[in-house]
């Protein structure tokens, strides 16, 4: 499980690329429900791509490709926590597998939506 700490926050805040896509979703760790994780991501990516197109972004597939690559990565899905946070921008992609279940959320803006991550920050 990844620890989200101050250097991670700083890296996300320093990202200059625009537009920024933030995706949050709950994930299942075990059982048959695990198969739903990649389907949930696929649906949220579809929503993000539509929002990008609505903004007139031409490089939609380039921005979302790293997240699409995760859809079929069996190893990635076998090592999940309770929540997944993805941050995508042109030439930038970061994901965090965390011990907290998020509500499904897609935000496309000029900066990453970080408010759900603040409680995840490790102390120190």
Buried (B, 14 or more C-beta within 10 A) or exposed (E): EBEBEEEBBEEBEEBEEEBBBBBBBBBBBEEEEBEEBBEBBBEBBEBBBEBBEEEEBEEBEEBBEBBEEBBEEEEBBEEBBBBBBBBBBBEBBBBBBBEBBBEEBBBBEEBBBBEBBEEBBEEE
